[in-house]
């Protein structure tokens, strides 16, 4: 799975945990995409085979490394 897909899935899990949201009309488990299906419904089974968090697997080392670099590098901030 590419880092972009992994990031999208990761963000959907975080958004679902954050609080109330407009649910996906397909699964109602994740936030909708402007009233349309969530990234999980769009991608899992169509463009990718699985979501690591849904299957209880860890996120890839590549994704976690890039995520940590972005979150901890103040030079990447737009503020």
C-alpha positions in Angstrom: 0.0 0.0 0.0 1.3 3.4 -0.8 2.0 6.0 1.9 -0.8 8.3 0.6 -3.4 5.5 0.9 -2.1 4.6 4.3 -2.3 8.2 5.4 -5.9 8.5 4.2 -6.9 5.4 6.1 -5.0 6.5 9.2 -6.7 9.9 9.1 -10.2 8.4 8.8 -9.6 6.3 11.9 -8.4 9.4 13.8 -11.4 11.4 12.6 -13.8 8.7 13.7 -12.2 8.7 17.2 -12.3 12.5 17.5 -16.0 12.9 17.9 -19.2 13.4 16.0 -19.1 13.3 12.2 -21.3 12.9 9.1 -21.2 9.2 8.5 -20.4 7.5 5.3 -23.6 6.4 3.6 -22.1 3.0 2.9 -20.6 1.8 6.1 -21.5 4.5 8.6 -18.2 3.7 10.5 -16.1 6.6 9.1 -16.7 10.2 8.1 -18.3 10.8 4.7 -16.4 12.5 1.9 -18.7 15.5 1.3 -21.7 13.2 1.7 -20.2 10.5 -0.5 -18.5 7.3 0.5 -15.5 7.3 2.9 -12.0 6.4 1.7 -12.3 2.9 3.3 -15.4 2.1 1.2 -13.8 3.6 -1.9 -10.4 1.9 -1.5 -10.5 -1.3 0.5 -11.4 -4.1 -1.8 -11.1 -1.9 -4.9 -7.6 -0.3 -5.0 -6.1 -1.9 -1.8 -6.7 -5.2 -0.1 -6.8 -4.3 3.6 -6.6 -1.6 6.2 -3.9 -2.3 8.8 -5.8 -0.8 11.7 -9.1 -2.6 10.9 -7.1 -5.9 10.8 -5.2 -5.2 14.0 -1.9 -4.8 12.2 0.7 -2.1 12.7 1.0 0.8 10.2 4.1 0.4 7.9 7.5 1.6 9.2 7.8 3.8 6.1 4.5 5.6 6.9 5.3 6.0 10.6 8.8 7.3 9.8 7.5 9.9 7.3 4.7 10.9 9.7 7.1 11.4 12.6 9.5 13.5 10.4 6.7 15.7 9.3 5.1 16.2 12.8 8.5 16.9 14.5 10.2 19.1 11.9 9.2 22.7 12.6 10.7 23.9 9.3 7.9 22.1 7.5 5.2 24.1 9.3 3.3 26.7 7.3 2.6 28.9 10.4 
